[in-house]
Amino acid sequence: MRGDEKGGRLSSQASKPDTPDATLIARVRAGDQDSMTVVYDRYGSIVYATALRILGDAAAAEDVLQEIFMQLWRNPSAFDGSRGSLPAWLGVIARHRAIDVLRKRHPETDFEDVVIAASVDLGREAERNVIAEKVRGAMTSMVPEQRRCMELAYFEGLTHSEIAAKTGEPLGTVKTRIRSALIQLRKLLSPGERS
């Protein structure tokens, strides 16, 4: 019965709203469950809110909350009051634990992101290839000089001046050939112009 009276006395003292954190932790170290309940009631919302903000998942945040307070109950000496306040320490522990949970989840998220990104890029690449093949097909009907200028400009990325230097043709001739080739391509690739 003495233990119950002692526990009862600690409980009534621990439940006071102005009981200092250091006193509560000292009582938790002595195995007082009621003091642990006061610590949980006082700071559980901080731990939960921190975990929820990082994880974005209520169930996972609840798990972090329970783990941290079980850790504190099993090893109350992990908190050192000389290094900071109890709520700040609990907040830092919650943040670290939530980040650890995210790291364990992270590979799944990365895999899904890669699959989505790859499918978008493949679609664009296929579209570009189709357009390039249509242009190459239409260019077969051009005279060789015109076709050569177009290939150098649009498939090799050379400027008009670079094409003139490479082919030995005057710059004006290169520009005229490219302009004529573009008009011809527009006619060949336009849906209304083809039969």
Residue pairs with C-beta under 8 A, 6 or more apart in sequence:
7 32
7 33
7 34
10 27
10 32
10 34
10 35
11 32
11 34
13 19
14 23
14 24
14 27
14 32
14 34
14 35
14 37
14 38
15 34
15 38
19 38
21 39
21 81
21 85
21 86
21 87
22 81
23 35
24 35
24 38
24 39
25 35
25 39
25 76
25 79
25 81
25 86
27 34
27 35
28 35
28 36
28 39
28 72
28 73
28 76
29 76
29 77
36 69
36 72
36 73
39 69
39 72
39 86
40 69
43 86
43 87
43 90
44 65
44 69
46 87
46 90
46 91
46 94
47 64
47 65
47 68
47 69
47 90
47 91
47 93
47 94
48 61
48 62
48 64
48 65
48 94
50 91
50 94
50 95
50 98
51 60
51 61
51 64
51 65
51 94
51 95
51 97
51 98
52 58
52 61
54 95
54 98
54 99
54 102
55 61
55 64
55 98
55 101
55 102
60 98
60 101
61 98
63 101
64 94
64 97
64 98
64 101
65 94
67 97
68 90
68 93
68 94
68 97
71 78
71 93
72 78
72 79
72 90
79 86
79 89
83 89
132 155
134 189
135 154
135 185
135 189
138 184
138 185
138 188
138 189
139 147
139 150
139 151
139 181
139 185
140 147
141 184
141 188
142 150
142 181
142 184
145 169
145 177
146 177
146 178
146 180
146 181
146 184
147 181
148 167
149 163
149 167
149 169
149 174
149 177
149 178
149 181
150 177
150 178
150 181
150 185
152 158
152 162
152 163
152 166
152 167
153 159
153 160
153 163
153 178
158 166
160 171
160 174
160 175
160 178
161 171
163 169
163 174
163 178
164 170
164 171
164 173
164 174
167 174
169 177
187 193
188 194
